[in-house]
Amino acid sequence: MPTIAPVSDLRNYGTILEKVSAGSPVYLTRNGHGVYSIRNMEDEENFQKAEAMIRLMCELNAGIRSAEKEGWVSDDELRNHFQNRRNSKK
């Protein structure tokens, strides 16, 4: 469950940081509106992994849409493409 506290509570930041735990961020407000959040590092790492997964899924979907529109590449064409790239780097 998140904790909501005014930004002015940061004067005693130790008490605010004690309230932060995995799955329970602290949201800081100014004039009743959210302006900052303090999260546990475990939550931050999970958030970054989720963002990366969403970006990957978007790229995969774009590739599928492109292939459906412009046509799929055969296995042989794909293999030849990468073999030519590898040979050109030698």
trRosetta pair geometry for C-beta under 8 A, 3 or more apart (Angstrom, degrees):
i j d omega theta_ij theta_ji phi_ij phi_ji
1 24 5.8 13 57 -120 45 101
2 24 6.2 177 -92 -159 37 56
2 25 5.2 -13 -120 65 97 74
2 26 7.0 156 -169 -100 78 24
2 27 5.6 37 166 -11 128 106
3 19 4.7 -30 14 157 168 133
3 20 7.9 -108 33 -74 124 52
3 24 6.8 53 -15 167 91 95
3 25 7.5 -138 33 109 74 41
3 26 4.6 -23 70 -114 103 76
3 27 7.0 180 87 24 49 68
4 26 7.6 163 -86 -165 21 61
4 27 4.9 -20 -108 69 71 102
4 29 6.2 30 -176 -21 96 119
4 34 7.9 -81 -132 -92 104 93
5 9 4.5 -57 162 33 120 154
5 16 6.1 -148 74 -117 160 103
5 19 7.6 118 -29 60 137 160
5 26 6.0 -12 18 -175 114 108
5 27 7.4 148 26 79 63 51
5 28 5.9 -31 77 -108 79 64
5 29 7.2 179 91 18 29 86
6 9 5.5 120 68 -14 69 95
6 28 7.0 45 167 -162 17 73
6 29 5.5 -58 -107 69 53 85
6 30 7.2 98 -157 -91 77 42
7 10 5.9 -25 179 -3 57 115
7 28 4.8 80 -86 169 67 115
7 29 6.7 -127 -26 77 78 33
7 30 5.0 4 -4 -75 130 89
7 35 6.5 -16 -63 57 125 130
7 36 7.0 91 -100 23 99 120
8 11 6.4 -8 172 -11 61 107
9 12 6.4 -59 -177 51 63 88
9 15 7.2 -98 176 83 103 111
9 16 5.6 124 126 -71 109 115
9 28 7.5 -146 50 -124 103 97
10 13 5.1 20 -164 -83 64 87
10 16 6.2 -26 -100 -5 55 157
10 28 7.0 19 -49 -126 110 143
12 15 4.7 17 129 17 109 115
12 16 7.0 133 97 -16 69 89
13 16 5.3 -57 -151 39 46 113
13 17 5.9 43 154 -21 77 106
14 17 5.9 -56 -144 38 29 108
14 18 6.5 37 155 -26 62 103
15 18 5.7 -48 -152 26 32 116
15 19 7.2 32 151 -20 59 103
16 19 6.0 -61 -165 29 37 111
16 20 7.4 38 143 -26 66 100
16 26 5.8 141 -177 152 89 168
16 28 7.9 19 -152 -82 141 108
16 38 6.9 87 147 34 109 159
17 20 5.6 -45 -156 19 46 115
17 38 7.2 -99 -102 154 63 150
19 24 7.5 -112 158 132 69 112
19 26 5.3 87 96 -80 112 123
20 24 6.9 172 -153 98 35 81
20 25 6.5 9 -131 -137 87 42
20 26 5.2 -78 -76 -10 86 108
20 38 5.2 -82 -89 119 136 106
20 39 7.0 167 -156 -146 116 15
20 40 5.7 164 156 -62 97 76
21 24 4.6 22 60 51 86 113
21 40 5.9 12 173 -60 20 136
22 40 4.6 -98 -79 79 54 161
22 42 4.7 -12 -110 68 114 133
22 43 5.9 171 -140 -43 61 93
23 40 7.6 -15 5 27 44 135
23 43 6.7 180 -54 -83 35 116
24 40 7.7 54 54 -18 63 119
25 37 5.1 18 159 -178 137 106
25 38 6.1 163 -166 77 84 49
25 39 4.4 -34 -105 -93 113 74
25 40 7.3 -127 -87 -1 69 74
25 43 6.5 -142 -64 109 101 167
26 37 7.0 155 81 -159 48 58
26 38 4.5 -4 56 52 99 104
27 34 5.3 -41 179 -127 118 109
27 36 7.3 157 -159 87 50 51
27 37 5.2 -24 -103 -103 66 82
28 34 7.4 104 75 -150 42 62
28 35 6.0 -57 99 63 87 85
28 36 4.2 -1 51 62 115 99
28 37 7.1 -163 14 -81 78 30
28 38 7.1 64 -25 -15 107 98
29 32 5.9 1 167 -138 132 12
29 33 6.0 146 -156 68 90 26
29 34 5.5 -53 -98 -89 79 42
29 35 6.4 119 -135 7 29 88
30 33 6.2 -33 67 62 66 81
30 35 4.8 20 7 -16 107 142
34 37 7.5 14 -174 -59 114 89
39 43 4.3 -113 177 85 115 126
39 44 5.2 140 98 -56 122 85
39 47 7.4 34 131 -13 168 141
40 43 4.7 92 61 6 83 104
40 44 7.1 -150 95 -7 43 86
41 44 5.3 -52 -145 36 38 115
41 45 6.3 40 156 -20 69 101
42 45 5.9 -52 -149 34 29 110
42 46 6.5 28 152 -15 62 107
43 46 5.7 -57 -149 39 32 111
43 47 6.2 37 151 -23 66 106
44 47 5.5 -53 -148 34 31 114
44 48 6.5 30 154 -17 64 104
45 48 5.8 -54 -148 37 32 110
45 49 6.4 33 152 -19 64 105
46 49 5.7 -52 -147 36 33 112
46 50 6.3 34 153 -20 65 105
47 50 5.7 -54 -149 36 30 112
47 51 6.5 33 152 -20 64 104
48 51 5.6 -49 -147 34 34 114
48 52 6.4 34 154 -18 65 104
49 52 5.7 -55 -149 37 32 111
49 53 6.3 33 152 -21 65 106
50 53 5.6 -53 -147 36 32 113
50 54 6.4 34 153 -21 64 104
51 54 5.8 -54 -150 34 31 111
51 55 6.5 31 152 -17 64 104
52 55 5.7 -52 -149 36 33 111
52 56 6.3 35 152 -20 65 106
53 56 5.6 -53 -148 36 32 113
53 57 6.3 32 154 -19 65 106
54 57 5.7 -54 -146 37 31 110
54 58 6.4 34 153 -21 64 105
55 58 5.7 -55 -151 34 31 113
55 59 6.5 29 153 -17 65 106
56 59 5.8 -57 -150 37 31 110
56 60 6.3 30 153 -18 66 107
57 60 5.6 -52 -144 38 32 112
57 61 6.3 33 155 -19 65 106
58 61 5.8 -55 -147 38 29 110
58 62 6.4 31 152 -20 63 105
59 62 5.6 -52 -148 35 32 113
59 63 6.5 35 152 -20 64 104
60 63 5.6 -54 -152 35 33 114
60 64 6.5 33 151 -19 65 103
61 64 5.6 -51 -146 35 34 111
61 65 6.3 34 154 -18 66 104
62 65 5.8 -53 -147 37 31 110
62 66 6.3 33 153 -20 64 107
63 66 5.6 -54 -146 37 30 112
63 67 6.2 29 156 -18 65 106
64 67 5.7 -55 -146 37 31 110
64 68 6.3 29 155 -18 65 106
65 68 5.8 -56 -147 37 30 109
65 69 6.3 23 155 -15 65 111
66 69 5.8 -63 -147 41 29 107
66 70 5.7 -17 172 19 69 115
67 70 6.7 -68 -121 57 22 81
67 71 6.9 -65 -167 105 56 19
67 72 4.9 45 -173 -92 109 68
67 73 7.5 -89 -123 -2 105 75
73 77 4.8 -121 -176 87 92 126
73 78 5.3 110 124 -59 120 91
73 81 7.9 -13 179 -14 145 142
74 77 4.6 96 55 5 81 102
74 78 7.0 -147 93 -5 43 87
75 78 5.8 -59 -152 37 30 112
75 79 6.2 28 154 -18 67 108
76 79 5.7 -54 -144 38 31 111
76 80 6.2 30 157 -17 65 108
77 80 5.9 -56 -145 39 28 110
77 81 6.3 36 154 -27 63 106
78 81 5.7 -52 -150 29 29 115
78 82 6.7 15 159 -7 63 106
79 82 6.3 -65 -152 42 28 101
79 83 6.2 27 154 -18 66 111
80 83 5.6 -57 -141 40 31 111
80 84 6.1 32 159 -20 67 106
81 84 6.0 -60 -152 35 24 108
81 85 6.6 23 152 -17 62 107
82 85 5.5 -48 -144 35 37 113
82 86 6.3 39 156 -20 66 104
83 86 5.7 -54 -148 37 31 111
83 87 6.2 29 155 -17 65 108
84 87 5.8 -56 -143 40 30 109
84 88 6.2 30 158 -22 65 108
85 88 5.9 -57 -146 35 28 109
85 89 6.7 26 156 -20 62 107
86 89 6.1 -61 -156 31 30 110
86 90 7.2 35 149 -30 62 101
87 90 5.9 -49 -158 17 39 115
